Amino acid sequence: MNPLTLAHPVVRLALAPVCLAQGLMVRRRATILPEAAGPRTGITGKGPSLRLLIVGDSSAAGVGVSHLDAALSGRLVAELADFQLHWRIEARTGATTASALAALESQQPGAFDAAVVALGVNDVTRQVPLRRWLAMQIALTGLLTDRFRCRHVYLSGVPPLGHFPLLPQPLRAVLGARAAVFDAALAAQAGGHAVLRHLPFDAAALDTALMAEDGFHPGPEIYRHWAAGLATLIRTDFAHGGGSCGV
C-alpha cells in the first residue's frame, strides 16, 4: 500500500480501533521527559541586530536534552553568533498550533525581525483536520507579522512520524502518512510567499539512534542539524543587516 494512502479518511477510519488502542498504550508506557533547563530569553553575539522569536511545542522547548544550550534554541543562537541576537522562546510541551496562537494573542505586542515556528506534531496526533490546521497556521503567521512585526517566518517541517521508534505499527505508518500530508500542505502554503520560509525536515538525517531516550523527541545531534538548516535561511535573509528592524 502506498504510504500516503494511509492518510485517506476511509483507511484511517478502518484502522481507527487498532490505532486508538495503540495510542493509549503508548501514552501509558512512554517515558515522560522534561523541558530543557535554561533561560528562555537573552542577548548574545556581535554584529547586525537581529530579534528572533522561537514558537513551538516540546521540540522548541528542548525536550530530549537536559539544557537549552543543546536544544534548537541554543544551537541556533550559536549558529547566529555573527549577529547581535535578541532571542526569546515561547514554547511548551503539548502545544498545538491553536494553543500557541492563543498564548501569543494573550501577550503584549513586541518587535521581532524573524520567528521560527515548530508546530504540527500534536495537531497530527490529536487528529486536527488539515483545513483547520492550515487556517490556524495562517492566523499565526498573521499575528507574527502584524503584532510582532516579523519580516520573515520560518516554518519548520512537520517531522516524519513514520520514523519514530516509540510508535508501533500500524499507528506509526498512519501518523507518518498524515504528517507527510500536513507538511506538503504547509510547504505549498509557504510557496511563493514573501514572508514565509518552509524548511522541510531532513528525514535522511533522522538516525533513530540519535533520538532522545523516549524514541519520540530529538537528541542533541538532531537539534544541531535542524538549527544549522534554519541558520542558513536566516543568514541569507538578514545578511549585512538586511531586513532588520534595528531596534
KACORCOR-V939954 format. One record per helix or strand of 3 or more residues. SS is the DSSP state (alpha for helix, beta for strand). FROM is the first residue (numbers start at 1). TO is the last residue. If there is no record, write none. Layout:
# KACORCOR-V939954
SS,FROM,TO
SS,FROM,TO
This chain:
# KACORCOR-V939954
alpha,3,7
alpha,9,29
beta,41,44
beta,48,56
alpha,68,70
alpha,72,79
beta,83,91
alpha,97,105
beta,114,118
alpha,121,125
alpha,130,146
beta,152,156
alpha,161,163
alpha,171,190
beta,196,199
alpha,203,205
alpha,208,210
alpha,220,237
alpha,239,241
